[in-house]
Amino acid sequence: MSKTASSAVVRAVREAVPMPVYKVHLLSAESLRRVEAHYRRTDRQARPRHVFHAAHLLRHLPTAADPWLVVTVVREPVMRSASEFFQSGRRMGRLHDAESTTPLLERFAVTQGIPRTIDWFEREFEPNLGVDVYAQPFDPSLGYAIIESPVARVLVLRQESLDVAPAALRRFLALEHDVDIVEENVGSSKEYSTLYASVLNGVCLSDAALDLAYDSRFARHFYSPVEIDAFRRRWGHDDR
């Protein structure tokens, strides 16, 4: 899933293990066609490595004889939507002042960002890996889970619990030491950081949008009721 601290996790794993490490956000042929068409429309010079890697992996899906180790990271739906919105915002021409950008983000979250978050496992993950993450328990207080299947061993991390990732990766990869993770590609440190902070402070989503995000199976599986209540207060601004 994109905009979940995946870049930092990928870099850390690459430095920790002597094996090929691929970073992909998509695994379905339909999604690849959609993303390729999007780049052709918006940036014909772009050469997104994750798209090329995904196309390669689709031709070499895991088997019992040749299984994969998979690390995947989740993030609460609204914040992930905001990060995605800003990441491509300049290319899409949608970053202006806070007054005009805030409603654009709110609309994007409801129509694209949240839906792409809450159905990502059903759309990209399970059809190609045969792993139903929702069939396995996830303890929000622990912050990660390891899932075993015939063709893939999966580590699920949360962006909000990234402090547990070094030890979780050590266990998952059977290493002798924790895997250090250094944050990168962070919106608050980019050239649009001032606008980013201002827009996030001004976002106020409807009850219907909050229900879409936090009544979802995705949110209820990976986050506790207390965490979900805090997300609702933040993005609904009930506490202001």
C-alpha positions in Angstrom: 0.0 0.0 0.0 1.5 3.3 -1.0 2.1 6.2 1.4 2.6 4.0 4.4 6.3 4.5 5.1 7.0 1.8 2.6 10.1 3.5 1.2 11.8 3.5 4.6 10.9 -0.1 5.2 12.2 -1.2 1.8 15.5 0.6 2.2 16.0 -1.0 5.7 15.2 -4.5 4.4 17.5 -4.1 1.4 20.4 -3.1 3.7 19.6 -6.1 6.0 19.3 -9.1 3.7 21.4 -10.5 0.9 18.5 -11.1 -1.5 16.4 -9.3 -4.1 13.9 -6.8 -2.6 11.1 -5.4 -4.7 8.9 -2.4 -3.8 5.5 -2.6 -5.3 2.1 -1.0 -4.6 0.0 -3.0 -7.1 -0.2 -6.7 -8.1 -3.3 -6.8 -10.3 -3.1 -6.6 -14.0 -6.1 -4.2 -14.1 -4.5 -1.8 -11.6 -1.2 -1.8 -13.6 -3.1 -0.9 -16.8 -4.8 1.9 -15.0 -1.6 3.3 -13.4 0.3 3.1 -16.7 -2.4 5.0 -18.5 -2.4 7.6 -15.7 1.3 8.2 -16.0 1.0 8.5 -19.8 -1.7 11.2 -19.3 0.1 13.2 -16.6 3.8 12.6 -16.9 5.1 10.8 -20.0 8.7 11.2 -18.8 8.0 9.3 -15.6 9.6 5.8 -15.1 8.0 4.6 -11.9 10.1 1.7 -10.8 7.4 0.1 -8.7 5.3 -0.3 -11.8 8.1 -2.2 -13.7 8.7 -4.3 -10.6 5.0 -5.2 -10.3 4.8 -6.2 -14.0 7.8 -8.5 -13.4 6.4 -10.1 -10.3 3.1 -10.7 -11.9 4.9 -13.0 -14.3 6.6 -14.8 -11.5 4.0 -15.2 -8.7 4.9 -17.3 -5.7 4.4 -21.0 -5.4 5.0 -23.6 -2.7 8.3 -24.5 -4.4 9.3 -20.8 -4.7 7.6 -18.9 -1.9 7.9 -15.2 -1.1 8.6 -13.2 2.0 6.2 -10.3 2.0 6.3 -7.2 4.2 3.2 -5.0 3.9 2.4 -1.8 5.8 -1.0 -0.3 6.6 -2.0 3.2 7.5 -5.3 4.7 8.8 -7.4 5.7 5.7 -7.7 9.5 5.9 -4.0 10.2 6.7 -2.9 7.8 3.9 -5.3 9.6 1.6 -3.8 13.0 2.5 -0.3 11.7 1.9 -1.3 10.3 -1.5 -3.1 13.5 -2.5 0.0 15.7 -1.8 2.5 13.2 -3.3 1.0 13.6 -6.8 -0.5 17.1 -6.1 2.0 19.2 -8.0 2.0 16.9 -11.0 -1.8 17.0 -11.0 -2.0 20.8 -10.5 -4.1 20.7 -7.4 -1.8 22.3 -4.8 -2.7 26.0 -4.3 -3.6 27.9 -1.1 -5.1 26.1 1.9 -8.6 27.5 1.3 -8.9 26.0 -2.2 -6.8 22.9 -1.5 -8.6 21.7 1.6 -11.9 20.9 -0.1 -10.0 19.2 -3.0 -8.4 16.9 -0.4 -11.7 16.2 1.3 -13.3 15.2 -2.1 -10.2 13.1 -3.0 -10.3 11.3 0.3 -14.0 10.3 -0.2 -13.9 9.4 -3.9 -10.4 7.9 -4.2 -8.1 7.8 -1.2 -10.3 6.0 1.4 -11.8 3.5 -1.1 -8.3 2.6 -2.4 -7.2 2.1 1.2 -10.0 0.0 2.6 -10.2 -2.5 -0.3 -6.5 -2.8 -1.1 -6.1 -6.3 0.3 -9.1 -7.7 -1.5 -8.0 -5.9 -4.8 -4.2 -6.3 -4.9 -3.1 -8.8 -2.2 -5.4 -11.8 -1.8 -6.1 -12.5 -5.5 -2.4 -13.0 -6.3 -1.0 -14.2 -3.0 -4.0 -16.2 -1.8 -3.6 -14.7 1.7 -6.7 -13.3 3.4 -5.2 -11.0 6.1 -8.7 -10.6 7.7 -8.8 -14.4 8.4 -5.8 -13.9 10.8 -6.0 -12.1 14.1 -4.3 -8.7 14.5 -3.5 -7.2 17.9 -3.4 -3.4 17.6 -1.5 -3.2 20.9 1.3 -5.3 19.4 1.4 -3.4 16.1 2.3 -6.2 13.8 1.3 -9.7 12.8 3.1 -12.6 11.0 0.9 -14.8 8.7 2.0 -18.1 7.3 0.7 -19.6 4.0 1.9 -22.2 1.6 3.2 -19.7 -0.9 4.0 -16.6 1.2 5.1 -15.7 4.7 3.7 -12.2 5.4 4.6 -9.5 8.0 1.9 -6.9 8.4 3.1 -3.6 10.0 1.2 -0.4 10.9 2.7 3.0 10.0 1.4 4.3 13.3 3.3 1.5 15.1 6.6 1.8 13.2 8.6 1.8 16.4 8.0 -2.0 16.7 9.1 -2.6 13.1 12.9 -3.0 13.8 12.2 -5.9 16.2 9.4 -7.3 14.1 11.6 -7.4 11.0 14.4 -9.1 13.0 12.0 -11.9 14.0 10.4 -12.1 10.5 13.7 -12.3 8.7 15.4 -14.5 11.3 18.2 -11.9 11.9 20.5 -11.5 14.9 19.8 -7.8 15.2 17.0 -5.3 14.8 16.5 -3.7 11.4 17.0 0.1 11.7 14.4 2.2 9.9 15.0 5.8 9.0 12.0 7.8 7.9 12.1 9.2 4.4 9.7 10.7 1.8 7.8 12.4 4.6 5.2 15.0 3.6 6.0 17.3 6.6 9.6 17.8 5.3 8.8 18.4 1.7 8.6 21.7 -0.2 4.9 21.8 0.4 5.2 21.2 4.1 3.6 24.5 5.2 0.6 24.0 3.0 0.4 20.3 4.0 0.2 21.2 7.7 -2.4 24.0 7.1 -4.6 21.7 5.0 -4.5 18.8 7.5 -5.4 21.2 10.3 -8.5 22.4 8.3 -9.9 19.1 7.0 -13.3 18.4 8.4 -15.0 15.3 6.9 -18.7 14.4 7.0 -20.1 11.7 9.2 -20.7 9.6 6.0 -17.0 10.0 5.0 -15.9 9.0 8.5 -18.2 6.0 8.4 -16.7 5.0 5.1 -13.2 5.0 6.5 -13.7 3.7 10.1 -16.7 1.4 9.9 -14.7 -0.5 7.3 -13.4 -4.0 7.9 -10.0 -2.6 7.2 -10.1 -0.1 10.1 -11.8 -2.4 12.5 -9.2 -5.1 11.9 -6.1 -3.1 12.3 -7.1 -0.4 14.8 -8.7 -0.6 18.3 -12.0 1.1 19.1 -10.1 3.8 21.1 -7.8 4.5 18.1 -10.8 4.7 15.7 -12.6 7.1 18.0 -9.5 9.3 18.1 -9.3 9.3 14.3 -12.9 10.3 14.1 -12.5 13.2 16.5 -9.4 14.4 14.6 -10.9 14.4 11.1 -14.4 15.4 12.2 -12.9 18.1 14.5 -15.5 17.3 17.2 -12.9 18.4 19.7 -12.3 21.9 18.4 
